């Protein structure tokens, strides 16, 4: 039997109760501050309840600039919210959710809920099939619903619910005496402690003026904030997204409770240390390093909430502000046409309205109309509690402008995106071509996702739950992504679940964003660990408003087995063995995959079953698997054509291409005539402009950027009756 925090949390050997009110007020407050003179006077008279109430009056006065709004601002916020937002869906959802929470029906995540009747909260149970549910229960993301419902209605039942809930939690989960439980998934794991530090202040300030929020519980929560701050200061992580959340929480606590003796040191420490950790987390191009748009958003949240708080308090946000704008730009391009973040790495289905709220905040902070185009026309209700009523008029006056860029490359973070436009039905592609650092990255180098007709047509398998079981092992594997497996192994070898080495090294060699097409060329080096190294390169040509041409190239000397995977959405898919076409049979939007012959005897195309994870559950989905055994250099060519209800007739034939009179092989150039409906395209992709094997030296280390070879444009390419000096040739025309 494993014994941990939940069994030992009331054992005085392992945990400790809070200080008495008198000890806390005498020893933890900086009584030399002028604002606390009344507290000191009451303590000198031996009136402990009076000293407590004097301290609470200091907080209620709202003269120190503690949070995005003060206790005295709550009545004004209520009036403004009622006049501007009362009929809006978000407001009604907050009230409805708060009503359920009052009844003990608490939302967790991924659609799961837990019910505790009559205040019988159980904070330490295993919930459902993952420890993540219990962690979300104790991180209190949901208390903002109670606070906003109270601010909207003034109904004291919401304040009483928060009062009773937080009092129960603090009593039932005393602080550990040391770091014994630091590595355990428990209510006092350092990440959960850090998250509570920035999840609870909104409710703390909103309810502070309520009679149902009892003075004894107010001080109990203040003492808990102090314990949380002590714990984070001692035991915060040494890297990754955890430390950003923890230090951000420490900074917010220091600002929330400046009367604490420790607050000045916490503020200094957090202000000194957090910028370095942010720079560790976020590359110069604005991409968070874990290879997961979800965790990009999480670290971005630390910045945008800090920048917003600093703005409200008149503090200098320093370098945070410039880097945050870059992160907003990355997020803008990672938003697919359906309003979701693309699901690379540990990214699941998001709440679209919350993503739009985030872009609205970016629009306000940076006065950018392109951000607003992905947000809301009016300042969202949820932002009222961050920026205040005065921001609404300024936001309303900002003109939304459709983003000018339809393609983007983030070469350090390793994302490339390309879209027809910014409408929901427009075609969109995103590809992963970068290193992922940490356990939230998957073995997904050169994986891509495709959208058209308002839906995901080539899908990522999703994040999975974080339990190290067969389903999770599948979702992080290479075969669970739209890329290629070589000799049956993943691109990088994981060790333990979280303590995994970086994913495969990648290089984006070229992007070309033109009016008629977008082009991406990248390589990954995960399989260079083999005795006979293999370099996998992928070229994606997006013929706008029509189709994608995907060319997978392999550099090797010996024989290898290549397995190309394409994951389709759940539903029915059909396979025509003669045309080697696979197509979905969904409503409204579909995808046709046409596999061009490689001229090999061992070239198998199969349709098998895979898993796609969304919102806490795994569903089966069709997977197209193409397997080839090839010696030496190889090329695999695929057409991906979106369509509506009726599958189009598509033909593709190889064309000859020469350089200086010599016929080039299929490994040296992909030259095709593609005929579809009323158009004919003649396309040539020249494959010798970059020596992709030059990225690593003989020791397997990456060559210095300054020494890497640059792309050499080809000369004298004879194709389709013309002579060209470029490596991407696209000639479009209509049928005669």
C-alpha positions in Angstrom: 0.0 0.0 0.0 1.3 3.5 -0.9 1.0 6.0 1.9 1.1 9.7 0.9 -0.3 13.1 1.7 -3.9 12.2 1.8 -3.3 9.5 4.4 -0.9 11.6 6.5 -2.3 15.1 6.1 -3.5 15.3 9.7 -0.5 13.7 11.2 1.5 16.4 13.1 4.8 14.7 12.1 4.1 15.5 8.5 1.9 18.6 8.5 1.3 21.6 10.7 -1.8 23.6 11.5 -2.0 27.3 10.9 -0.7 29.8 13.4 -3.2 31.3 15.8 -4.6 34.6 14.8 -2.6 36.4 17.5 0.7 34.8 16.5 0.1 35.5 12.8 -0.9 39.1 13.3 2.1 39.8 15.6 4.8 38.0 13.7 3.8 37.9 10.0 2.5 41.4 9.5 4.9 44.4 9.1 3.3 46.4 11.9 5.6 49.3 11.2 3.6 50.2 8.1 1.5 53.3 8.9 -1.7 51.6 7.6 -1.4 48.9 10.3 -1.2 51.3 13.3 -4.7 50.3 14.3 -3.8 46.6 14.2 -0.8 47.2 16.4 -2.9 49.3 18.8 -5.5 46.5 19.2 -2.8 43.9 19.7 -1.2 46.0 22.4 -4.6 46.1 24.2 -4.9 42.3 23.9 -7.9 42.6 21.6 -7.2 39.9 19.0 -10.6 40.0 17.2 -10.3 43.7 17.2 -6.8 43.5 15.7 -8.0 41.1 13.1 -10.9 43.3 12.1 -8.6 46.3 12.0 -6.4 44.5 9.4 -9.4 43.4 7.4 -10.5 47.1 7.3 -7.2 48.0 5.8 -7.8 45.6 3.0 -11.4 46.7 2.5 -10.3 50.4 2.3 -8.7 49.5 -1.0 -5.9 52.2 -0.9 -2.9 50.0 -1.7 -3.6 48.8 -5.2 -3.7 45.1 -4.5 -5.4 43.6 -7.5 -7.1 44.4 -10.8 -9.9 45.9 -8.8 -10.4 46.8 -5.2 -13.0 45.7 -2.6 -14.6 49.2 -2.9 -14.9 48.7 -6.7 -17.2 45.7 -6.5 -20.5 47.6 -6.2 -19.6 49.8 -9.2 -18.6 46.7 -11.2 -22.0 45.1 -10.3 -23.9 48.1 -11.6 -21.8 48.4 -14.8 -22.0 44.6 -15.5 -25.8 44.6 -15.0 -26.3 47.5 -17.3 -24.0 46.3 -20.1 -23.9 42.5 -19.9 -26.9 41.1 -18.1 -28.5 39.5 -21.1 -25.3 38.0 -22.6 -24.8 34.2 -22.9 -21.5 34.3 -21.0 -23.1 36.0 -18.0 -26.0 33.5 -17.9 -23.5 30.6 -18.1 -21.6 32.0 -15.2 -24.7 32.3 -13.1 -26.0 28.8 -14.1 -22.6 27.3 -13.3 -22.4 29.1 -10.0 -25.8 27.8 -9.0 -24.6 24.2 -9.7 -21.5 24.8 -7.6 -23.6 26.1 -4.7 -25.4 22.7 -4.8 -22.1 20.9 -4.6 -21.9 20.1 -8.3 -18.4 21.1 -9.3 -16.8 21.2 -12.8 -13.4 19.7 -13.2 -12.1 19.5 -16.7 -12.7 17.7 -20.0 -16.5 17.8 -19.2 -16.2 15.8 -16.0 -17.9 16.9 -12.8 -18.0 15.8 -9.2 -20.8 16.2 -6.6 -20.4 16.8 -2.9 -23.7 17.2 -1.1 -24.3 19.4 2.0 -20.7 20.6 2.1 -19.1 17.2 2.4 -16.1 18.0 0.2 -13.6 15.3 -0.4 -10.5 16.9 -1.7 -8.2 13.9 -1.8 -10.1 11.2 -3.6 -9.1 9.6 -6.9 -11.7 10.9 -9.4 -12.5 9.1 -12.6 -9.5 7.6 -14.4 -6.8 10.2 -13.9 -5.1 12.1 -11.1 -5.6 15.2 -13.1 -9.3 15.5 -12.1 -8.4 15.7 -8.4 -5.7 18.3 -9.1 -8.2 20.4 -11.0 -10.7 20.2 -8.1 -8.1 21.6 -5.7 -6.8 24.3 -8.1 -10.1 26.2 -7.8 -10.4 27.4 -11.4 -14.2 27.3 -10.9 -14.5 29.8 -8.0 -14.4 32.7 -10.5 -17.9 31.5 -11.4 -19.1 32.0 -7.9 -17.4 35.4 -7.7 -18.9 36.7 -10.9 -22.4 35.4 -10.1 -22.2 37.3 -6.8 -20.9 40.4 -8.4 -23.8 40.3 -10.9 -26.6 39.4 -8.5 -25.5 40.3 -5.0 -26.9 36.9 -3.9 -25.2 36.0 -0.6 -25.5 32.3 -1.3 -22.5 32.5 -3.6 -20.4 34.1 -0.9 -21.5 31.6 1.7 -20.6 28.8 -0.7 -17.1 30.2 -1.1 -16.7 30.8 2.6 -17.7 27.3 3.6 -15.7 25.6 0.7 -12.4 27.4 1.3 -12.7 27.1 5.1 -13.2 23.3 4.7 -10.4 23.0 2.2 -7.9 24.8 4.4 -8.8 22.8 7.5 -8.7 19.5 5.7 -5.4 20.2 3.9 -2.8 21.5 6.3 0.6 22.6 5.0 3.3 20.0 4.9 6.2 20.5 7.3 8.8 20.1 4.5 9.0 18.8 0.9 8.1 15.2 1.7 5.1 15.4 -0.7 6.7 17.7 -3.2 6.8 15.1 -6.1 3.3 13.7 -5.3 0.1 14.5 -7.0 -1.6 15.9 -4.0 -3.2 19.1 -2.8 0.2 20.4 -1.9 2.2 19.6 -5.0 4.0 22.9 -5.7 2.3 23.4 -9.0 -1.2 23.3 -7.5 0.0 25.6 -4.7 1.2 28.1 -7.2 -2.0 27.9 -9.3 -4.1 28.6 -6.2 -2.1 31.7 -5.6 -3.5 33.3 -8.8 -6.8 31.5 -9.0 -8.2 32.7 -5.6 -7.5 36.4 -5.4 -10.5 37.4 -7.7 -12.9 35.6 -5.3 -11.1 36.9 -2.3 -11.5 40.5 -3.3 -15.0 40.1 -4.8 -16.5 38.5 -1.7 -14.5 40.5 0.8 -17.3 43.0 1.5 -19.9 40.2 1.9 -21.4 39.5 5.3 -21.4 35.8 4.4 -17.6 35.8 4.1 -16.8 35.5 7.8 -14.0 37.5 9.3 -12.5 34.4 10.8 -12.4 32.7 7.4 -11.0 35.8 5.7 -8.1 35.7 8.0 -7.8 32.0 7.6 -7.5 32.5 3.9 -4.9 35.2 4.3 -2.9 32.9 6.5 -3.2 30.2 3.9 -2.0 32.7 1.2 1.0 33.2 3.4 1.7 29.5 3.8 1.3 29.0 0.0 3.8 31.8 -0.6 6.3 30.2 1.8 5.9 26.9 0.1 6.3 28.2 -3.4 9.3 30.3 -2.3 11.0 27.2 -1.0 9.9 24.5 -3.4 9.2 26.0 -6.7 10.3 24.1 -9.9 13.6 24.8 -11.5 12.3 25.1 -15.0 9.4 24.5 -17.5 6.0 26.0 -17.3 5.5 25.1 -13.7 8.0 27.7 -12.4 6.4 30.4 -14.4 3.0 29.7 -12.8 4.5 29.4 -9.4 6.5 32.7 -9.5 3.7 34.5 -11.1 1.5 33.4 -8.2 4.2 34.5 -5.7 4.3 37.9 -7.3 0.5 38.3 -7.3 0.4 37.3 -3.6 3.0 39.8 -2.7 1.0 42.5 -4.4 -2.3 41.3 -2.9 -1.0 41.3 0.6 1.8 43.9 0.9 1.4 44.0 4.7 3.1 40.6 5.0 6.7 40.9 6.1 7.6 38.4 3.4 5.9 40.2 0.6 8.7 42.7 -0.2 11.2 39.8 -0.5 8.8 37.7 -2.5 8.1 40.6 -4.9 11.9 41.2 -5.3 12.6 37.6 -5.8 9.8 37.0 -8.3 10.7 40.1 -10.2 14.3 39.1 -10.4 13.9 35.4 -11.2 10.8 35.2 -13.4 12.2 37.0 -16.5 14.9 34.4 -16.8 12.5 31.5 -16.6 10.2 33.2 -19.1 13.2 33.5 -21.5 13.9 29.8 -20.9 10.3 29.0 -21.8 9.7 31.3 -24.8 12.0 31.4 -27.8 12.8 34.8 -29.5 10.1 34.1 -32.1 7.5 34.0 -29.4 6.9 30.2 -29.3 6.8 28.4 -26.0 9.3 25.5 -26.0 7.2 22.5 -25.2 5.9 21.8 -28.7 2.3 22.2 -27.4 0.0 25.1 -28.3 -1.9 24.5 -25.1 1.2 25.0 -23.0 2.2 28.0 -25.1 -1.2 29.4 -24.0 -0.5 28.5 -20.3 2.8 30.4 -20.2 1.2 33.2 -22.2 -1.5 33.4 -19.6 1.1 34.1 -16.9 2.3 37.0 -19.0 -1.0 38.5 -20.0 -2.4 38.4 -16.5 0.8 39.9 -15.0 1.0 42.6 -17.7 -2.7 43.4 -17.2 -2.2 43.6 -13.4 0.9 45.7 -13.7 -1.0 48.0 -16.1 -3.8 48.4 -13.6 -1.4 49.1 -10.7 0.8 51.4 -12.7 3.9 49.1 -12.6 6.4 48.7 -15.4 5.8 45.4 -17.3 9.3 45.7 -18.8 10.4 42.9 -21.2 7.2 41.0 -20.6 5.2 43.3 -22.8 7.2 42.9 -25.9 7.5 39.1 -25.6 3.8 38.8 -24.9 2.9 40.5 -28.1 5.0 38.0 -30.0 3.2 35.2 -28.2 -0.2 36.7 -29.3 1.0 36.7 -32.9 1.9 33.0 -32.6 -1.5 32.2 -31.1 -3.2 34.1 -33.8 -1.6 31.8 -36.5 -2.2 28.6 -34.4 -5.9 29.3 -34.3 -7.5 27.0 -36.9 -10.5 28.1 -38.9 -12.9 26.4 -36.4 -11.5 28.7 -33.7 -9.6 25.9 -31.9 -5.9 25.8 -31.3 -4.2 23.2 -33.5 -3.8 20.0 -31.4 0.0 19.4 -31.5 1.5 17.9 -28.4 -0.5 18.0 -25.2 -3.3 20.1 -26.6 -7.0 19.3 -26.3 -10.3 20.8 -27.4 -10.5 24.4 -26.0 -13.4 26.6 -25.2 -13.6 28.8 -28.3 -15.2 31.7 -26.4 -12.3 31.7 -24.0 -9.8 31.8 -26.9 -11.7 34.7 -28.4 -11.6 36.4 -25.0 -7.8 36.0 -24.9 -7.5 37.6 -28.4 -9.8 40.4 -27.2 -7.4 41.1 -24.3 -4.5 41.2 -26.7 -6.4 43.6 -28.9 -6.9 45.9 -25.9 -3.4 45.7 -24.5 -1.7 46.3 -27.9 -4.5 48.2 -29.7 -4.3 45.8 -32.6 -7.3 45.4 -34.9 -6.0 42.1 -36.2 -6.2 40.6 -32.8 -9.7 42.0 -32.3 -10.8 40.3 -35.6 -10.3 37.0 -33.8 -11.9 38.3 -30.6 -15.2 40.0 -29.9 -16.7 43.3 -31.2 -17.4 44.4 -27.6 -15.2 43.9 -24.6 -16.1 40.5 -23.2 -17.7 40.2 -19.8 -14.8 38.1 -18.4 -12.3 40.9 -19.2 -14.3 43.4 -17.2 -12.7 41.8 -14.1 -9.2 42.3 -15.5 -9.3 45.7 -17.2 -12.3 47.5 -15.7 -15.2 49.5 -17.1 -13.0 52.3 -18.4 -11.4 49.9 -20.9 -14.7 49.1 -22.5 -15.1 52.4 -24.4 -11.5 52.3 -25.6 -11.9 48.7 -26.7 -15.2 49.4 -28.5 -13.6 52.2 -30.5 -10.8 49.9 -31.8 -11.5 48.8 -35.4 -11.3 45.1 -36.1 -9.1 44.4 -39.2 -8.7 41.0 -40.9 -5.1 39.9 -40.4 -3.0 40.8 -43.4 -0.8 37.7 -43.2 -2.2 34.3 -44.2 1.0 32.3 -43.6 3.6 32.4 -40.9 6.9 30.6 -40.1 8.3 30.5 -36.5 11.7 28.9 -37.3 13.0 28.5 -33.7 9.7 27.2 -32.1 9.1 25.1 -35.2 5.6 26.0 -36.4 4.6 26.7 -40.0 1.0 27.7 -40.9 -0.7 28.5 -44.2 -4.2 29.4 -44.9 -6.4 30.6 -47.8 -7.9 33.3 -45.7 -9.4 34.0 -42.3 -13.0 32.7 -42.9 -14.2 29.5 -41.1 -14.5 27.6 -44.4 -11.0 28.5 -45.7 -8.3 25.9 -46.2 -5.6 25.8 -43.5 -2.5 23.8 -42.8 -0.2 23.8 -39.8 3.0 21.7 -39.5 5.3 20.9 -36.6 9.0 21.2 -37.5 10.7 22.0 -34.2 12.2 20.5 -31.1 9.8 19.9 -28.2 11.4 20.2 -24.8 9.7 18.2 -22.0 7.0 15.7 -21.6 4.2 17.7 -23.1 5.8 17.3 -26.6 5.0 14.3 -28.7 7.1 12.5 -31.3 5.4 14.5 -34.1 8.2 16.1 -36.1 7.0 17.1 -39.6 3.4 16.1 -38.6 0.7 18.3 -40.2 -3.0 19.0 -39.7 -5.3 20.1 -42.5 -8.7 22.0 -42.3 -11.3 22.9 -44.9 -15.0 23.5 -44.9 -14.9 24.5 -41.3 -13.5 21.3 -39.9 -10.4 19.3 -39.2 -9.9 16.8 -42.1 -6.4 15.5 -41.3 -6.3 15.2 -37.5 -3.8 15.0 -34.7 -4.5 12.1 -32.3 -4.6 14.5 -29.3 -3.0 14.6 -25.9 -4.6 11.7 -24.0 -4.8 11.6 -20.2 -1.5 11.9 -18.4 -1.6 8.4 -16.9 1.3 6.3 -18.4 -0.9 3.6 -19.9 -1.1 2.1 -23.4 -3.5 4.9 -24.7 -1.2 7.7 -23.5 1.8 5.8 -25.0 0.0 5.7 -28.3 -1.0 9.4 -28.4 2.6 10.5 -27.8 4.1 8.1 -30.4 5.1 8.9 -33.9 2.5 6.6 -35.4 -0.3 8.7 -33.8 0.7 11.6 -35.9 0.5 12.6 -39.6 4.2 11.8 -40.3 6.4 8.9 -41.1 7.8 6.1 -38.9 11.1 4.6 -39.9 11.8 0.9 -39.2 9.0 0.7 -36.7 10.5 3.1 -34.1 9.5 6.5 -32.8 11.4 9.6 -33.9 12.8 10.0 -30.4 13.1 7.5 -27.5 11.2 8.6 -24.4 12.7 7.6 -21.0 10.2 8.1 -18.1 6.9 9.8 -18.9 7.9 13.4 -18.0 11.7 13.1 -17.8 12.0 12.6 -21.5 14.8 13.9 -23.7 14.0 16.6 -26.4 12.2 15.4 -29.4 13.9 15.0 -32.8 16.0 17.9 -34.1 14.4 19.7 -37.0 15.3 22.3 -39.5 13.0 24.5 -41.6 15.0 25.0 -44.7 12.6 27.1 -46.8 9.2 28.8 -46.9 7.7 30.6 -49.8 4.4 32.4 -49.4 3.0 33.5 -52.8 -0.3 34.7 -54.1 -1.0 31.4 -55.8 0.7 29.0 -53.5 2.5 28.5 -50.2 5.5 26.2 -49.8 7.2 24.6 -46.8 10.4 22.5 -46.8 11.7 21.0 -43.5 13.7 18.0 -42.3 13.8 16.0 -39.1 16.8 14.1 -37.7 15.4 11.7 -35.1 16.4 8.6 -37.2 20.0 9.7 -37.6 20.6 7.7 -34.4 20.5 4.5 -36.5 23.7 2.8 -37.6 22.6 3.7 -41.1 21.3 7.3 -40.5 18.0 8.3 -42.1 17.0 12.0 -42.7 13.3 12.5 -43.3 12.4 15.7 -45.2 8.9 16.9 -46.0 7.8 19.4 -48.6 4.2 20.7 -48.6 2.9 22.8 -51.5 -0.5 24.5 -50.9 -2.2 25.3 -54.2 -4.5 27.9 -52.8 -8.2 27.1 -52.6 -7.6 23.7 -54.2 -5.3 21.1 -52.7 -2.0 20.2 -50.9 0.8 18.3 -52.4 2.9 16.4 -49.8 6.3 15.0 -50.7 8.2 12.9 -48.2 11.9 12.5 -49.0 14.4 10.1 -47.3 18.2 10.2 -47.4 19.8 6.8 -46.5 22.3 4.3 -47.8 20.8 1.0 -46.8 17.3 -0.5 -46.8 14.6 0.8 -44.5 10.9 0.4 -43.9 8.9 3.7 -44.2 5.4 3.8 -42.7 3.5 7.0 -43.6 0.4 7.7 -41.4 -2.5 10.0 -42.1 -5.2 10.2 -39.4 -8.7 11.0 -40.6 -11.6 12.3 -38.4 -13.9 9.7 -36.7 -16.4 8.3 -39.2 -16.5 6.3 -42.3 -13.7 6.3 -44.9 -13.5 4.4 -48.2 -10.5 2.9 -50.1 -10.2 2.4 -53.8 -7.4 -0.1 -54.4 -7.2 0.7 -58.1 -6.8 4.4 -57.9 -5.1 4.2 -54.5 -7.4 6.8 -53.2 -8.8 7.1 -49.7 -11.6 9.5 -48.9 -13.8 10.3 -45.9 -17.6 10.1 -46.1 -18.7 12.8 -43.7 -21.3 15.5 -44.0 -20.4 18.8 -45.7 -16.6 18.6 -45.6 -14.4 15.7 -46.7 -10.8 14.8 -47.7 -9.4 12.8 -50.6 -5.9 11.3 -50.2 -4.4 10.2 -53.5 -1.2 8.2 -53.2 1.0 8.4 -56.3 2.8 5.1 -57.1 6.4 4.9 -56.1 7.3 2.2 -58.6 8.2 -0.4 -55.9 7.1 -4.0 -55.5 6.7 -3.5 -51.7 4.3 -0.6 -51.5 1.3 -1.3 -49.4 -1.7 0.9 -48.7 -4.0 -0.1 -45.8 -6.9 1.5 -43.9 -6.7 0.7 -40.2 -8.1 1.9 -36.9 -6.4 4.5 -34.6 -7.4 6.5 -31.6 -8.3 10.2 -31.3 -8.5 11.8 -27.9 -10.9 14.6 -27.2 -12.3 16.0 -24.0 -11.5 13.0 -21.8 -12.3 10.1 -24.1 -10.7 8.1 -26.8 -12.6 7.4 -30.1 -11.6 5.2 -32.9 -10.8 6.8 -36.2 -9.7 5.6 -39.6 -5.9 5.8 -40.3 -4.3 5.6 -43.7 -1.0 3.7 -43.5 1.3 3.5 -46.5 4.3 1.1 -46.1 7.3 0.9 -48.3 10.6 -0.9 -48.1 13.3 1.0 -50.0 17.1 0.9 -50.3 18.9 4.2 -50.6 17.1 7.5 -51.3 13.3 7.5 -51.6 10.3 9.8 -52.2 6.6 9.3 -51.3 4.1 11.7 -53.0 0.6 12.3 -51.8 -2.2 14.6 -52.9 -4.6 15.8 -50.2 -7.8 17.3 -51.8 -10.7 18.7 -49.7 -14.2 18.4 -51.1 -17.8 18.7 -50.1 -20.4 16.1 -50.7 -19.2 14.8 -54.1 -15.7 13.4 -54.5 -13.8 15.1 -57.3 -12.1 13.4 -60.2 -8.4 13.9 -59.8 -5.6 12.6 -62.0 -1.9 13.0 -61.6 0.8 11.9 -64.0 4.5 12.3 -63.8 6.2 14.7 -66.2 9.8 14.6 -67.3 12.2 17.2 -65.9 15.8 17.8 -66.9 18.7 19.8 -65.7 21.4 20.7 -68.3 19.8 18.1 -70.5 20.0 15.2 -68.0 16.7 13.5 -67.0 16.2 13.8 -63.2 15.0 10.9 -61.1 11.9 11.0 -58.9 14.2 11.4 -55.9 15.8 14.5 -57.5 12.6 16.2 -58.5 8.8 15.7 -58.2 7.3 16.8 -61.6 3.5 16.3 -62.1 0.6 17.3 -64.2 -2.4 17.4 -61.9 -5.9 17.6 -63.5 -8.9 18.4 -61.3 -12.3 19.6 -62.4 -11.7 22.6 -64.6 -8.0 23.2 -63.9 -4.6 21.8 -64.9 -1.5 22.4 -62.8 2.0 21.6 -63.9 4.2 21.4 -60.8 7.9 20.8 -60.3 9.7 20.6 -56.9 13.4 20.4 -57.3 15.0 18.4 -54.5 18.7 19.1 -54.8 18.8 22.8 -53.7 19.8 21.9 -50.1 22.0 19.1 -48.8 19.9 18.1 -45.8 22.5 15.8 -44.5 24.8 18.8 -43.8 22.7 19.8 -40.7 24.6 17.5 -38.4 28.4 17.0 -38.3 30.1 13.6 -38.0 29.6 13.5 -34.3 25.8 14.0 -34.6 25.8 17.5 -33.3 24.1 20.4 -35.0 26.4 22.6 -37.1 26.7 26.2 -36.2 24.1 28.4 -38.0 26.8 30.5 -39.6 28.4 27.4 -41.2 25.2 25.8 -42.5 24.9 25.7 -46.3 22.3 28.1 -47.8 19.8 27.0 -50.4 21.3 27.1 -53.9 18.8 28.0 -56.6 19.0 25.5 -59.5 20.0 26.5 -63.0 18.7 25.3 -66.3 15.6 23.4 -65.2 13.8 22.2 -68.3 10.1 21.6 -67.5 6.8 21.9 -69.3 8.4 23.5 -72.3 10.2 26.2 -70.3 13.6 26.9 -68.7 13.6 27.8 -65.0 16.2 28.8 -62.3 14.1 28.1 -59.2 13.2 25.0 -57.1 9.5 25.5 -57.0 7.7 25.8 -60.3 3.9 26.1 -60.5 2.1 26.6 -63.8 -1.6 26.8 -63.6 -4.2 26.8 -66.4 -7.6 25.7 -67.4 -8.8 22.7 -69.4 -9.1 23.4 -73.1 
